[in-house]
Amino acid sequence: MSPSYGEEFAVRLVAQALMHDAEFGVTGSLSLIDERTAKEMYVASYLSEESYYIIELSSAWERGDIDQGIGYALGTETTIVRTYETAEEAAKALVALALQHRLMPSYVVLFEDIL
């Protein structure tokens, strides 16, 4: 079955969010959040030193209160789920995970000096 227009739209948007610009030292990072538990479940970004995209699964989270600035607990321990050569491949996997587990996105731009 071919993807719906909504899924195609989401994949394109997620792929663009996973941008990397070496000249300006910025990378897009997209997290998938379980709003029921207020936890970051997956995080995806581009790893410039390896030249591939990565999706990681969180297995431990910040202790204590939920960060009020972002509204969820950040993953503190992660395991690599898979690596991808293109942003589009990673985006398809992220959209599938979001739909399968009913997760919502959270986007942040990372600057090279904090990567």
Order of alpha helices (4+ residues) and beta strands (2+ residues): alpha-beta-beta-beta-beta-beta-alpha-beta
